[in-house]
Amino acid sequence: MKRMLTIAGLLIAAVAVPHAASAQAAVDLPIHRGKFWFHSDCITAGQQGIDRGHWSHYQCAEGWMWNLWTDR
């Protein structure tokens, strides 16, 4: 049981890293790009925008749904 909890803790920590990395971009993020049901979908859309050169920073903020905010 203890080993299962340790594995679960590692999985939670691994999933939390992308959100923490995007939230650390303490830049003014005035543009709302959309709402997503799942955090992973928000992260994917934010990273795709960076890859395409549409914006340089993004943040997925939790509310009733996940909100994608970008710098431009």
C-alpha positions, 0 to 999 in steps of 0.5 A, a space after each residue: 500500500 505504501 508503495 502504491 501511495 509513493 507511485 501515486 505521489 510521483 504521478 501527481 508531481 509529474 502532472 503538476 510540473 507543466 502547470 507550475 511551469 506555465 504559472 511561473 511566467 509572471 508576465 501580464 497575460 491580458 488575452 483570454 484564448 478560450 476555455 477547456 474542460 481538461 487541464 491537459 487540453 489547455 496546456 496543449 493549446 498553450 504550447 501549440 501557440 508558442 510552437 507556432 509563434 502566436 504568443 511567448 507565454 501562457 497560463 492555464 487558470 482554473 475556474 469552472 473550466 480551465 482558462 487559457 491566458 496569453 501575452 499576445 
